[in-house]
Amino acid sequence: MDLEKDVERYLKKQISKKGGLSLKWTSTVRGVPDQIICLPNGETIFVEVKKPDGKTRKLQDRMIWKLRDLNQPVFICYTKMQVDRLIDDLTKIGCFDQ
């Protein structure tokens, strides 16, 4: 089983290979997602990374819903396979087109 840092590292690598930028978000506000991802088409998404058997905390859940209420795309990835699925979905909707 992969550790959270392994999934996060994989996400950053896959985004970079597609021409995007994945930035570790450190904030004074608790509960913000782990990564801000800037896509080549100008869009930005947020990704919370958890280990496969991990669980989001209530504080994280509240922040995720606040961001989604503002029409901000927020995703949670628990595994490398979910990262691959996210990349595939973003590719299909043209997020990596420049």
mmCIF file as gemmi writes it, N, C-alpha and C atoms, coordinates in Angstrom:
data_model
loop_
_atom_site.group_PDB
_atom_site.id
_atom_site.type_symbol
_atom_site.label_atom_id
_atom_site.label_alt_id
_atom_site.label_comp_id
_atom_site.label_asym_id
_atom_site.label_entity_id
_atom_site.label_seq_id
_atom_site.pdbx_PDB_ins_code
_atom_site.Cartn_x
_atom_site.Cartn_y
_atom_site.Cartn_z
_atom_site.occupancy
_atom_site.B_iso_or_equiv
_atom_site.pdbx_formal_charge
_atom_site.auth_seq_id
_atom_site.auth_asym_id
_atom_site.pdbx_PDB_model_num
ATOM 1 N N . MET Axp A 1 ? 0.84 -1.18 0 1 0 ? 1 A 1
ATOM 2 C CA . MET Axp A 1 ? 0 0 0 1 0 ? 1 A 1
ATOM 3 C C . MET Axp A 1 ? 0.892 1.253 0 1 0 ? 1 A 1
ATOM 4 N N . ASP Axp A 2 ? 0.502 2.212 -0.829 1 0 ? 2 A 1
ATOM 5 C CA . ASP Axp A 2 ? 1.262 3.459 -0.936 1 0 ? 2 A 1
ATOM 6 C C . ASP Axp A 2 ? 0.983 4.363 0.266 1 0 ? 2 A 1
ATOM 7 N N . LEU Axp A 3 ? 1.968 5.147 0.622 1 0 ? 3 A 1
ATOM 8 C CA . LEU Axp A 3 ? 1.798 6.166 1.641 1 0 ? 3 A 1
ATOM 9 C C . LEU Axp A 3 ? 1.222 7.421 0.989 1 0 ? 3 A 1
ATOM 10 N N . GLU Axp A 4 ? 0.685 8.314 1.796 1 0 ? 4 A 1
ATOM 11 C CA . GLU Axp A 4 ? 0.124 9.565 1.276 1 0 ? 4 A 1
ATOM 12 C C . GLU Axp A 4 ? 1.167 10.337 0.471 1 0 ? 4 A 1
ATOM 13 N N . LYS Axp A 5 ? 2.399 10.391 0.972 1 0 ? 5 A 1
ATOM 14 C CA . LYS Axp A 5 ? 3.44 11.136 0.262 1 0 ? 5 A 1
ATOM 15 C C . LYS Axp A 5 ? 3.744 10.511 -1.096 1 0 ? 5 A 1
ATOM 16 N N . ASP Axp A 6 ? 3.579 9.18 -1.219 1 0 ? 6 A 1
ATOM 17 C CA . ASP Axp A 6 ? 3.797 8.508 -2.505 1 0 ? 6 A 1
ATOM 18 C C . ASP Axp A 6 ? 2.728 8.915 -3.513 1 0 ? 6 A 1
ATOM 19 N N . VAL Axp A 7 ? 1.48 8.964 -3.063 1 0 ? 7 A 1
ATOM 20 C CA . VAL Axp A 7 ? 0.372 9.369 -3.938 1 0 ? 7 A 1
ATOM 21 C C . VAL Axp A 7 ? 0.544 10.83 -4.333 1 0 ? 7 A 1
ATOM 22 N N . GLU Axp A 8 ? 0.94 11.67 -3.37 1 0 ? 8 A 1
ATOM 23 C CA . GLU Axp A 8 ? 1.133 13.093 -3.655 1 0 ? 8 A 1
ATOM 24 C C . GLU Axp A 8 ? 2.283 13.311 -4.645 1 0 ? 8 A 1
ATOM 25 N N . ARG Axp A 9 ? 3.366 12.615 -4.45 1 0 ? 9 A 1
ATOM 26 C CA . ARG Axp A 9 ? 4.516 12.72 -5.36 1 0 ? 9 A 1
ATOM 27 C C . ARG Axp A 9 ? 4.112 12.27 -6.778 1 0 ? 9 A 1
ATOM 28 N N . TYR Axp A 10 ? 3.349 11.196 -6.853 1 0 ? 10 A 1
ATOM 29 C CA . TYR Axp A 10 ? 2.879 10.672 -8.14 1 0 ? 10 A 1
ATOM 30 C C . TYR Axp A 10 ? 1.972 11.703 -8.829 1 0 ? 10 A 1
ATOM 31 N N . LEU Axp A 11 ? 1.064 12.303 -8.065 1 0 ? 11 A 1
ATOM 32 C CA . LEU Axp A 11 ? 0.184 13.337 -8.617 1 0 ? 11 A 1
ATOM 33 C C . LEU Axp A 11 ? 1.007 14.471 -9.22 1 0 ? 11 A 1
ATOM 34 N N . LYS Axp A 12 ? 1.977 14.977 -8.467 1 0 ? 12 A 1
ATOM 35 C CA . LYS Axp A 12 ? 2.818 16.078 -8.941 1 0 ? 12 A 1
ATOM 36 C C . LYS Axp A 12 ? 3.548 15.699 -10.231 1 0 ? 12 A 1
ATOM 37 N N . LYS Axp A 13 ? 4.069 14.481 -10.283 1 0 ? 13 A 1
ATOM 38 C CA . LYS Axp A 13 ? 4.805 14.014 -11.461 1 0 ? 13 A 1
ATOM 39 C C . LYS Axp A 13 ? 3.893 13.912 -12.68 1 0 ? 13 A 1
ATOM 40 N N . GLN Axp A 14 ? 2.712 13.355 -12.498 1 0 ? 14 A 1
ATOM 41 C CA . GLN Axp A 14 ? 1.793 13.169 -13.619 1 0 ? 14 A 1
ATOM 42 C C . GLN Axp A 14 ? 1.277 14.509 -14.151 1 0 ? 14 A 1
ATOM 43 N N . ILE Axp A 15 ? 1 15.43 -13.242 1 0 ? 15 A 1
ATOM 44 C CA . ILE Axp A 15 ? 0.546 16.763 -13.665 1 0 ? 15 A 1
ATOM 45 C C . ILE Axp A 15 ? 1.658 17.46 -14.443 1 0 ? 15 A 1
ATOM 46 N N . SER Axp A 16 ? 2.869 17.357 -13.954 1 0 ? 16 A 1
ATOM 47 C CA . SER Axp A 16 ? 4.016 17.977 -14.619 1 0 ? 16 A 1
ATOM 48 C C . SER Axp A 16 ? 4.236 17.395 -16.014 1 0 ? 16 A 1
ATOM 49 N N . LYS Axp A 17 ? 4.103 16.082 -16.148 1 0 ? 17 A 1
ATOM 50 C CA . LYS Axp A 17 ? 4.274 15.426 -17.459 1 0 ? 17 A 1
ATOM 51 C C . LYS Axp A 17 ? 3.27 15.945 -18.481 1 0 ? 17 A 1
ATOM 52 N N . LYS Axp A 18 ? 2.106 16.406 -18.007 1 0 ? 18 A 1
ATOM 53 C CA . LYS Axp A 18 ? 1.066 16.911 -18.905 1 0 ? 18 A 1
ATOM 54 C C . LYS Axp A 18 ? 1.161 18.423 -19.099 1 0 ? 18 A 1
ATOM 55 N N . GLY Axp A 19 ? 2.207 19.047 -18.511 1 0 ? 19 A 1
ATOM 56 C CA . GLY Axp A 19 ? 2.407 20.476 -18.711 1 0 ? 19 A 1
ATOM 57 C C . GLY Axp A 19 ? 1.795 21.362 -17.651 1 0 ? 19 A 1
ATOM 58 N N . GLY Axp A 20 ? 1.282 20.765 -16.583 1 0 ? 20 A 1
ATOM 59 C CA . GLY Axp A 20 ? 0.687 21.54 -15.503 1 0 ? 20 A 1
ATOM 60 C C . GLY Axp A 20 ? 1.663 21.724 -14.349 1 0 ? 20 A 1
ATOM 61 N N . LEU Axp A 21 ? 1.191 22.403 -13.328 1 0 ? 21 A 1
ATOM 62 C CA . LEU Axp A 21 ? 2.009 22.684 -12.156 1 0 ? 21 A 1
ATOM 63 C C . LEU Axp A 21 ? 1.192 22.349 -10.91 1 0 ? 21 A 1
ATOM 64 N N . SER Axp A 22 ? 1.735 21.471 -10.074 1 0 ? 22 A 1
ATOM 65 C CA . SER Axp A 22 ? 1.074 21.082 -8.835 1 0 ? 22 A 1
ATOM 66 C C . SER Axp A 22 ? 1.876 21.646 -7.671 1 0 ? 22 A 1
ATOM 67 N N . LEU Axp A 23 ? 1.243 22.514 -6.899 1 0 ? 23 A 1
ATOM 68 C CA . LEU Axp A 23 ? 1.919 23.222 -5.817 1 0 ? 23 A 1
ATOM 69 C C . LEU Axp A 23 ? 1.386 22.773 -4.467 1 0 ? 23 A 1
ATOM 70 N N . LYS Axp A 24 ? 2.298 22.459 -3.568 1 0 ? 24 A 1
ATOM 71 C CA . LYS Axp A 24 ? 1.914 22.141 -2.193 1 0 ? 24 A 1
ATOM 72 C C . LYS Axp A 24 ? 1.394 23.415 -1.553 1 0 ? 24 A 1
ATOM 73 N N . TRP Axp A 25 ? 0.185 23.331 -1.018 1 0 ? 25 A 1
ATOM 74 C CA . TRP Axp A 25 ? -0.433 24.499 -0.432 1 0 ? 25 A 1
ATOM 75 C C . TRP Axp A 25 ? -0.223 24.46 1.074 1 0 ? 25 A 1
ATOM 76 N N . THR Axp A 26 ? 0.506 25.415 1.578 1 0 ? 26 A 1
ATOM 77 C CA . THR Axp A 26 ? 0.616 25.577 3.023 1 0 ? 26 A 1
ATOM 78 C C . THR Axp A 26 ? -0.079 26.883 3.356 1 0 ? 26 A 1
ATOM 79 N N . SER Axp A 27 ? -0.991 26.81 4.282 1 0 ? 27 A 1
ATOM 80 C CA . SER Axp A 27 ? -1.835 27.961 4.577 1 0 ? 27 A 1
ATOM 81 C C . SER Axp A 27 ? -1.991 28.126 6.084 1 0 ? 27 A 1
ATOM 82 N N . THR Axp A 28 ? -2.287 29.336 6.492 1 0 ? 28 A 1
ATOM 83 C CA . THR Axp A 28 ? -2.609 29.568 7.895 1 0 ? 28 A 1
ATOM 84 C C . THR Axp A 28 ? -4.035 29.13 8.206 1 0 ? 28 A 1
ATOM 85 N N . VAL Axp A 29 ? -4.788 28.855 7.165 1 0 ? 29 A 1
ATOM 86 C CA . VAL Axp A 29 ? -6.16 28.375 7.32 1 0 ? 29 A 1
ATOM 87 C C . VAL Axp A 29 ? -6.132 26.849 7.324 1 0 ? 29 A 1
ATOM 88 N N . ARG Axp A 30 ? -6.62 26.278 8.392 1 0 ? 30 A 1
ATOM 89 C CA . ARG Axp A 30 ? -6.6 24.819 8.499 1 0 ? 30 A 1
ATOM 90 C C . ARG Axp A 30 ? -7.676 24.192 7.616 1 0 ? 30 A 1
ATOM 91 N N . GLY Axp A 31 ? -7.352 22.999 7.084 1 0 ? 31 A 1
ATOM 92 C CA . GLY Axp A 31 ? -8.326 22.237 6.315 1 0 ? 31 A 1
ATOM 93 C C . GLY Axp A 31 ? -8.262 22.432 4.814 1 0 ? 31 A 1
ATOM 94 N N . VAL Axp A 32 ? -7.369 23.319 4.345 1 0 ? 32 A 1
ATOM 95 C CA . VAL Axp A 32 ? -7.294 23.544 2.902 1 0 ? 32 A 1
ATOM 96 C C . VAL Axp A 32 ? -6.717 22.297 2.215 1 0 ? 32 A 1
ATOM 97 N N . PRO Axp A 33 ? -7.115 22.028 0.966 1 0 ? 33 A 1
ATOM 98 C CA . PRO Axp A 33 ? -6.585 20.87 0.244 1 0 ? 33 A 1
ATOM 99 C C . PRO Axp A 33 ? -5.061 20.945 0.093 1 0 ? 33 A 1
ATOM 100 N N . ASP Axp A 34 ? -4.442 19.774 -0.08 1 0 ? 34 A 1
ATOM 101 C CA . ASP Axp A 34 ? -2.985 19.657 -0.146 1 0 ? 34 A 1
ATOM 102 C C . ASP Axp A 34 ? -2.348 20.358 -1.333 1 0 ? 34 A 1
ATOM 103 N N . GLN Axp A 35 ? -2.984 20.266 -2.488 1 0 ? 35 A 1
ATOM 104 C CA . GLN Axp A 35 ? -2.366 20.728 -3.729 1 0 ? 35 A 1
ATOM 105 C C . GLN Axp A 35 ? -3.252 21.722 -4.461 1 0 ? 35 A 1
ATOM 106 N N . ILE Axp A 36 ? -2.618 22.782 -4.954 1 0 ? 36 A 1
ATOM 107 C CA . ILE Axp A 36 ? -3.25 23.673 -5.933 1 0 ? 36 A 1
ATOM 108 C C . ILE Axp A 36 ? -2.638 23.272 -7.261 1 0 ? 36 A 1
ATOM 109 N N . ILE Axp A 37 ? -3.481 22.961 -8.221 1 0 ? 37 A 1
ATOM 110 C CA . ILE Axp A 37 ? -2.981 22.502 -9.519 1 0 ? 37 A 1
ATOM 111 C C . ILE Axp A 37 ? -3.383 23.501 -10.597 1 0 ? 37 A 1
ATOM 112 N N . CYS Axp A 38 ? -2.375 24.075 -11.236 1 0 ? 38 A 1
ATOM 113 C CA . CYS Axp A 38 ? -2.575 25.013 -12.339 1 0 ? 38 A 1
ATOM 114 C C . CYS Axp A 38 ? -2.443 24.227 -13.634 1 0 ? 38 A 1
ATOM 115 N N . LEU Axp A 39 ? -3.497 24.258 -14.414 1 0 ? 39 A 1
ATOM 116 C CA . LEU Axp A 39 ? -3.542 23.49 -15.656 1 0 ? 39 A 1
ATOM 117 C C . LEU Axp A 39 ? -3.181 24.366 -16.848 1 0 ? 39 A 1
ATOM 118 N N . PRO Axp A 40 ? -2.649 23.764 -17.909 1 0 ? 40 A 1
ATOM 119 C CA . PRO Axp A 40 ? -2.215 24.532 -19.077 1 0 ? 40 A 1
ATOM 120 C C . PRO Axp A 40 ? -3.322 25.35 -19.746 1 0 ? 40 A 1
ATOM 121 N N . ASN Axp A 41 ? -4.577 24.955 -19.55 1 0 ? 41 A 1
ATOM 122 C CA . ASN Axp A 41 ? -5.668 25.705 -20.189 1 0 ? 41 A 1
ATOM 123 C C . ASN Axp A 41 ? -6.098 26.912 -19.358 1 0 ? 41 A 1
ATOM 124 N N . GLY Axp A 42 ? -5.378 27.194 -18.251 1 0 ? 42 A 1
ATOM 125 C CA . GLY Axp A 42 ? -5.683 28.361 -17.433 1 0 ? 42 A 1
ATOM 126 C C . GLY Axp A 42 ? -6.564 28.088 -16.235 1 0 ? 42 A 1
ATOM 127 N N . GLU Axp A 43 ? -7.054 26.883 -16.116 1 0 ? 43 A 1
ATOM 128 C CA . GLU Axp A 43 ? -7.905 26.546 -14.979 1 0 ? 43 A 1
ATOM 129 C C . GLU Axp A 43 ? -7.06 26.09 -13.792 1 0 ? 43 A 1
ATOM 130 N N . THR Axp A 44 ? -7.661 26.192 -12.624 1 0 ? 44 A 1
ATOM 131 C CA . THR Axp A 44 ? -7.02 25.765 -11.389 1 0 ? 44 A 1
ATOM 132 C C . THR Axp A 44 ? -7.96 24.817 -10.661 1 0 ? 44 A 1
ATOM 133 N N . ILE Axp A 45 ? -7.401 23.733 -10.12 1 0 ? 45 A 1
ATOM 134 C CA . ILE Axp A 45 ? -8.183 22.8 -9.324 1 0 ? 45 A 1
ATOM 135 C C . ILE Axp A 45 ? -7.457 22.58 -7.999 1 0 ? 45 A 1
ATOM 136 N N . PHE Axp A 46 ? -8.175 22.018 -7.058 1 0 ? 46 A 1
ATOM 137 C CA . PHE Axp A 46 ? -7.623 21.692 -5.752 1 0 ? 46 A 1
ATOM 138 C C . PHE Axp A 46 ? -7.716 20.194 -5.545 1 0 ? 46 A 1
ATOM 139 N N . VAL Axp A 47 ? -6.67 19.606 -4.972 1 0 ? 47 A 1
ATOM 140 C CA . VAL Axp A 47 ? -6.676 18.165 -4.719 1 0 ? 47 A 1
ATOM 141 C C . VAL Axp A 47 ? -6.222 17.901 -3.286 1 0 ? 47 A 1
ATOM 142 N N . GLU Axp A 48 ? -7.038 17.152 -2.578 1 0 ? 48 A 1
ATOM 143 C CA . GLU Axp A 48 ? -6.672 16.635 -1.262 1 0 ? 48 A 1
ATOM 144 C C . GLU Axp A 48 ? -6.164 15.218 -1.485 1 0 ? 48 A 1
ATOM 145 N N . VAL Axp A 49 ? -4.991 14.921 -0.953 1 0 ? 49 A 1
ATOM 146 C CA . VAL Axp A 49 ? -4.383 13.606 -1.121 1 0 ? 49 A 1
ATOM 147 C C . VAL Axp A 49 ? -4.423 12.881 0.218 1 0 ? 49 A 1
ATOM 148 N N . LYS Axp A 50 ? -4.869 11.636 0.166 1 0 ? 50 A 1
ATOM 149 C CA . LYS Axp A 50 ? -4.928 10.796 1.36 1 0 ? 50 A 1
ATOM 150 C C . LYS Axp A 50 ? -4.329 9.434 1.027 1 0 ? 50 A 1
ATOM 151 N N . LYS Axp A 51 ? -3.81 8.756 2.049 1 0 ? 51 A 1
ATOM 152 C CA . LYS Axp A 51 ? -3.357 7.388 1.821 1 0 ? 51 A 1
ATOM 153 C C . LYS Axp A 51 ? -4.59 6.526 1.574 1 0 ? 51 A 1
ATOM 154 N N . PRO Axp A 52 ? -4.418 5.357 0.952 1 0 ? 52 A 1
ATOM 155 C CA . PRO Axp A 52 ? -5.565 4.538 0.557 1 0 ? 52 A 1
ATOM 156 C C . PRO Axp A 52 ? -6.575 4.259 1.669 1 0 ? 52 A 1
ATOM 157 N N . ASP Axp A 53 ? -6.136 4.091 2.892 1 0 ? 53 A 1
ATOM 158 C CA . ASP Axp A 53 ? -7.097 3.839 3.969 1 0 ? 53 A 1
ATOM 159 C C . ASP Axp A 53 ? -7.343 5.089 4.813 1 0 ? 53 A 1
ATOM 160 N N . GLY Axp A 54 ? -6.959 6.25 4.268 1 0 ? 54 A 1
ATOM 161 C CA . GLY Axp A 54 ? -7.106 7.508 4.991 1 0 ? 54 A 1
ATOM 162 C C . GLY Axp A 54 ? -8.526 8.04 4.938 1 0 ? 54 A 1
ATOM 163 N N . LYS Axp A 55 ? -8.751 9.065 5.715 1 0 ? 55 A 1
ATOM 164 C CA . LYS Axp A 55 ? -10.072 9.675 5.783 1 0 ? 55 A 1
ATOM 165 C C . LYS Axp A 55 ? -9.895 11.176 5.99 1 0 ? 55 A 1
ATOM 166 N N . THR Axp A 56 ? -10.722 11.956 5.318 1 0 ? 56 A 1
ATOM 167 C CA . THR Axp A 56 ? -10.662 13.403 5.52 1 0 ? 56 A 1
ATOM 168 C C . THR Axp A 56 ? -11.218 13.744 6.91 1 0 ? 56 A 1
ATOM 169 N N . ARG Axp A 57 ? -10.645 14.784 7.492 1 0 ? 57 A 1
ATOM 170 C CA . ARG Axp A 57 ? -11.126 15.255 8.788 1 0 ? 57 A 1
ATOM 171 C C . ARG Axp A 57 ? -12.335 16.171 8.558 1 0 ? 57 A 1
ATOM 172 N N . LYS Axp A 58 ? -13.12 16.368 9.583 1 0 ? 58 A 1
ATOM 173 C CA . LYS Axp A 58 ? -14.312 17.224 9.474 1 0 ? 58 A 1
ATOM 174 C C . LYS Axp A 58 ? -13.945 18.628 9.009 1 0 ? 58 A 1
ATOM 175 N N . LEU Axp A 59 ? -12.832 19.13 9.519 1 0 ? 59 A 1
ATOM 176 C CA . LEU Axp A 59 ? -12.359 20.454 9.114 1 0 ? 59 A 1
ATOM 177 C C . LEU Axp A 59 ? -12.06 20.491 7.613 1 0 ? 59 A 1
ATOM 178 N N . GLN Axp A 60 ? -11.453 19.442 7.101 1 0 ? 60 A 1
ATOM 179 C CA . GLN Axp A 60 ? -11.165 19.351 5.668 1 0 ? 60 A 1
ATOM 180 C C . GLN Axp A 60 ? -12.463 19.249 4.878 1 0 ? 60 A 1
ATOM 181 N N . ASP Axp A 61 ? -13.393 18.442 5.37 1 0 ? 61 A 1
ATOM 182 C CA . ASP Axp A 61 ? -14.688 18.309 4.679 1 0 ? 61 A 1
ATOM 183 C C . ASP Axp A 61 ? -15.396 19.657 4.57 1 0 ? 61 A 1
ATOM 184 N N . ARG Axp A 62 ? -15.367 20.43 5.643 1 0 ? 62 A 1
ATOM 185 C CA . ARG Axp A 62 ? -16.016 21.748 5.611 1 0 ? 62 A 1
ATOM 186 C C . ARG Axp A 62 ? -15.348 22.666 4.587 1 0 ? 62 A 1
ATOM 187 N N . MET Axp A 63 ? -14.018 22.646 4.547 1 0 ? 63 A 1
ATOM 188 C CA . MET Axp A 63 ? -13.308 23.499 3.587 1 0 ? 63 A 1
ATOM 189 C C . MET Axp A 63 ? -13.583 23.052 2.161 1 0 ? 63 A 1
ATOM 190 N N . ILE Axp A 64 ? -13.602 21.755 1.934 1 0 ? 64 A 1
ATOM 191 C CA . ILE Axp A 64 ? -13.902 21.236 0.592 1 0 ? 64 A 1
ATOM 192 C C . ILE Axp A 64 ? -15.271 21.719 0.145 1 0 ? 64 A 1
ATOM 193 N N . TRP Axp A 65 ? -16.268 21.655 1.03 1 0 ? 65 A 1
ATOM 194 C CA . TRP Axp A 65 ? -17.608 22.101 0.652 1 0 ? 65 A 1
ATOM 195 C C . TRP Axp A 65 ? -17.672 23.611 0.475 1 0 ? 65 A 1
ATOM 196 N N . LYS Axp A 66 ? -16.914 24.382 1.267 1 0 ? 66 A 1
ATOM 197 C CA . LYS Axp A 66 ? -16.869 25.837 1.062 1 0 ? 66 A 1
ATOM 198 C C . LYS Axp A 66 ? -16.319 26.16 -0.322 1 0 ? 66 A 1
ATOM 199 N N . LEU Axp A 67 ? -15.235 25.484 -0.698 1 0 ? 67 A 1
ATOM 200 C CA . LEU Axp A 67 ? -14.657 25.711 -2.026 1 0 ? 67 A 1
ATOM 201 C C . LEU Axp A 67 ? -15.628 25.289 -3.12 1 0 ? 67 A 1
ATOM 202 N N . ARG Axp A 68 ? -16.258 24.143 -2.957 1 0 ? 68 A 1
ATOM 203 C CA . ARG Axp A 68 ? -17.225 23.677 -3.974 1 0 ? 68 A 1
ATOM 204 C C . ARG Axp A 68 ? -18.43 24.605 -4.06 1 0 ? 68 A 1
ATOM 205 N N . ASP Axp A 69 ? -18.865 25.165 -2.93 1 0 ? 69 A 1
ATOM 206 C CA . ASP Axp A 69 ? -19.963 26.138 -2.953 1 0 ? 69 A 1
ATOM 207 C C . ASP Axp A 69 ? -19.587 27.384 -3.75 1 0 ? 69 A 1
ATOM 208 N N . LEU Axp A 70 ? -18.283 27.656 -3.862 1 0 ? 70 A 1
ATOM 209 C CA . LEU Axp A 70 ? -17.791 28.775 -4.669 1 0 ? 70 A 1
ATOM 210 C C . LEU Axp A 70 ? -17.46 28.338 -6.099 1 0 ? 70 A 1
ATOM 211 N N . ASN Axp A 71 ? -17.96 27.169 -6.48 1 0 ? 71 A 1
ATOM 212 C CA . ASN Axp A 71 ? -17.75 26.603 -7.813 1 0 ? 71 A 1
ATOM 213 C C . ASN Axp A 71 ? -16.285 26.313 -8.119 1 0 ? 71 A 1
ATOM 214 N N . GLN Axp A 72 ? -15.527 25.983 -7.088 1 0 ? 72 A 1
ATOM 215 C CA . GLN Axp A 72 ? -14.122 25.604 -7.268 1 0 ? 72 A 1
ATOM 216 C C . GLN Axp A 72 ? -14.043 24.075 -7.329 1 0 ? 72 A 1
ATOM 217 N N . PRO Axp A 73 ? -13.344 23.534 -8.321 1 0 ? 73 A 1
ATOM 218 C CA . PRO Axp A 73 ? -13.243 22.079 -8.431 1 0 ? 73 A 1
ATOM 219 C C . PRO Axp A 73 ? -12.256 21.521 -7.405 1 0 ? 73 A 1
ATOM 220 N N . VAL Axp A 74 ? -12.749 20.622 -6.56 1 0 ? 74 A 1
ATOM 221 C CA . VAL Axp A 74 ? -11.94 19.981 -5.53 1 0 ? 74 A 1
ATOM 222 C C . VAL Axp A 74 ? -12.081 18.475 -5.682 1 0 ? 74 A 1
ATOM 223 N N . PHE Axp A 75 ? -10.948 17.787 -5.688 1 0 ? 75 A 1
ATOM 224 C CA . PHE Axp A 75 ? -10.927 16.34 -5.836 1 0 ? 75 A 1
ATOM 225 C C . PHE Axp A 75 ? -10.155 15.729 -4.674 1 0 ? 75 A 1
ATOM 226 N N . ILE Axp A 76 ? -10.471 14.482 -4.367 1 0 ? 76 A 1
ATOM 227 C CA . ILE Axp A 76 ? -9.745 13.736 -3.343 1 0 ? 76 A 1
ATOM 228 C C . ILE Axp A 76 ? -9.185 12.491 -4.014 1 0 ? 76 A 1
ATOM 229 N N . CYS Axp A 77 ? -7.888 12.276 -3.868 1 0 ? 77 A 1
ATOM 230 C CA . CYS Axp A 77 ? -7.24 11.093 -4.439 1 0 ? 77 A 1
ATOM 231 C C . CYS Axp A 77 ? -6.618 10.273 -3.314 1 0 ? 77 A 1
ATOM 232 N N . TYR Axp A 78 ? -6.977 8.998 -3.27 1 0 ? 78 A 1
ATOM 233 C CA . TYR Axp A 78 ? -6.476 8.079 -2.259 1 0 ? 78 A 1
ATOM 234 C C . TYR Axp A 78 ? -5.405 7.138 -2.802 1 0 ? 78 A 1
ATOM 235 N N . THR Axp A 79 ? -5.365 6.976 -4.122 1 0 ? 79 A 1
ATOM 236 C CA . THR Axp A 79 ? -4.449 6.011 -4.726 1 0 ? 79 A 1
ATOM 237 C C . THR Axp A 79 ? -3.876 6.579 -6.019 1 0 ? 79 A 1
ATOM 238 N N . LYS Axp A 80 ? -2.809 5.954 -6.486 1 0 ? 80 A 1
ATOM 239 C CA . LYS Axp A 80 ? -2.234 6.335 -7.78 1 0 ? 80 A 1
ATOM 240 C C . LYS Axp A 80 ? -3.23 6.079 -8.9 1 0 ? 80 A 1
ATOM 241 N N . MET Axp A 81 ? -4.045 5.028 -8.774 1 0 ? 81 A 1
ATOM 242 C CA . MET Axp A 81 ? -5.062 4.734 -9.789 1 0 ? 81 A 1
ATOM 243 C C . MET Axp A 81 ? -6.086 5.87 -9.869 1 0 ? 81 A 1
ATOM 244 N N . GLN Axp A 82 ? -6.44 6.448 -8.734 1 0 ? 82 A 1
ATOM 245 C CA . GLN Axp A 82 ? -7.367 7.583 -8.753 1 0 ? 82 A 1
ATOM 246 C C . GLN Axp A 82 ? -6.708 8.811 -9.37 1 0 ? 82 A 1
ATOM 247 N N . VAL Axp A 83 ? -5.421 8.979 -9.151 1 0 ? 83 A 1
ATOM 248 C CA . VAL Axp A 83 ? -4.69 10.06 -9.811 1 0 ? 83 A 1
ATOM 249 C C . VAL Axp A 83 ? -4.759 9.857 -11.325 1 0 ? 83 A 1
ATOM 250 N N . ASP Axp A 84 ? -4.505 8.645 -11.783 1 0 ? 84 A 1
ATOM 251 C CA . ASP Axp A 84 ? -4.577 8.347 -13.219 1 0 ? 84 A 1
ATOM 252 C C . ASP Axp A 84 ? -5.966 8.642 -13.767 1 0 ? 84 A 1
ATOM 253 N N . ARG Axp A 85 ? -6.999 8.287 -13.017 1 0 ? 85 A 1
ATOM 254 C CA . ARG Axp A 85 ? -8.376 8.53 -13.44 1 0 ? 85 A 1
ATOM 255 C C . ARG Axp A 85 ? -8.644 10.036 -13.526 1 0 ? 85 A 1
ATOM 256 N N . LEU Axp A 86 ? -8.151 10.787 -12.545 1 0 ? 86 A 1
ATOM 257 C CA . LEU Axp A 86 ? -8.319 12.241 -12.566 1 0 ? 86 A 1
ATOM 258 C C . LEU Axp A 86 ? -7.632 12.847 -13.783 1 0 ? 86 A 1
ATOM 259 N N . ILE Axp A 87 ? -6.401 12.419 -14.051 1 0 ? 87 A 1
ATOM 260 C CA . ILE Axp A 87 ? -5.658 12.913 -15.227 1 0 ? 87 A 1
ATOM 261 C C . ILE Axp A 87 ? -6.417 12.581 -16.507 1 0 ? 87 A 1
ATOM 262 N N . ASP Axp A 88 ? -6.923 11.36 -16.611 1 0 ? 88 A 1
ATOM 263 C CA . ASP Axp A 88 ? -7.704 10.961 -17.797 1 0 ? 88 A 1
ATOM 264 C C . ASP Axp A 88 ? -8.935 11.838 -17.963 1 0 ? 88 A 1
ATOM 265 N N . ASP Axp A 89 ? -9.663 12.07 -16.865 1 0 ? 89 A 1
ATOM 266 C CA . ASP Axp A 89 ? -10.872 12.898 -16.935 1 0 ? 89 A 1
ATOM 267 C C . ASP Axp A 89 ? -10.536 14.334 -17.33 1 0 ? 89 A 1
ATOM 268 N N . LEU Axp A 90 ? -9.479 14.883 -16.754 1 0 ? 90 A 1
ATOM 269 C CA . LEU Axp A 90 ? -9.069 16.251 -17.097 1 0 ? 90 A 1
ATOM 270 C C . LEU Axp A 90 ? -8.619 16.343 -18.556 1 0 ? 90 A 1
ATOM 271 N N . THR Axp A 91 ? -7.968 15.29 -19.035 1 0 ? 91 A 1
ATOM 272 C CA . THR Axp A 91 ? -7.538 15.25 -20.449 1 0 ? 91 A 1
ATOM 273 C C . THR Axp A 91 ? -8.744 15.232 -21.365 1 0 ? 91 A 1
ATOM 274 N N . LYS Axp A 92 ? -9.744 14.443 -21.035 1 0 ? 92 A 1
ATOM 275 C CA . LYS Axp A 92 ? -10.944 14.297 -21.868 1 0 ? 92 A 1
ATOM 276 C C . LYS Axp A 92 ? -11.699 15.614 -22.002 1 0 ? 92 A 1
ATOM 277 N N . ILE Axp A 93 ? -11.672 16.438 -20.971 1 0 ? 93 A 1
ATOM 278 C CA . ILE Axp A 93 ? -12.415 17.711 -21.049 1 0 ? 93 A 1
ATOM 279 C C . ILE Axp A 93 ? -11.536 18.88 -21.501 1 0 ? 93 A 1
ATOM 280 N N . GLY Axp A 94 ? -10.31 18.581 -21.93 1 0 ? 94 A 1
ATOM 281 C CA . GLY Axp A 94 ? -9.463 19.584 -22.552 1 0 ? 94 A 1
ATOM 282 C C . GLY Axp A 94 ? -8.637 20.444 -21.618 1 0 ? 94 A 1
ATOM 283 N N . CYS Axp A 95 ? -8.435 20.006 -20.395 1 0 ? 95 A 1
ATOM 284 C CA . CYS Axp A 95 ? -7.687 20.817 -19.43 1 0 ? 95 A 1
ATOM 285 C C . CYS Axp A 95 ? -6.193 20.898 -19.732 1 0 ? 95 A 1
ATOM 286 N N . PHE Axp A 96 ? -5.693 19.997 -20.548 1 0 ? 96 A 1
ATOM 287 C CA . PHE Axp A 96 ? -4.271 20.029 -20.857 1 0 ? 96 A 1
ATOM 288 C C . PHE Axp A 96 ? -4.003 20.6 -22.261 1 0 ? 96 A 1
ATOM 289 N N . ASP Axp A 97 ? -5.071 21.1 -22.891 1 0 ? 97 A 1
ATOM 290 C CA . ASP Axp A 97 ? -4.894 21.782 -24.178 1 0 ? 97 A 1
ATOM 291 C C . ASP Axp A 97 ? -4.443 23.206 -23.893 1 0 ? 97 A 1
ATOM 292 N N . GLN Axp A 98 ? -3.488 23.655 -24.657 1 0 ? 98 A 1
ATOM 293 C CA . GLN Axp A 98 ? -2.986 25.014 -24.428 1 0 ? 98 A 1
ATOM 294 C C . GLN Axp A 98 ? -3.471 25.961 -25.488 1 0 ? 98 A 1
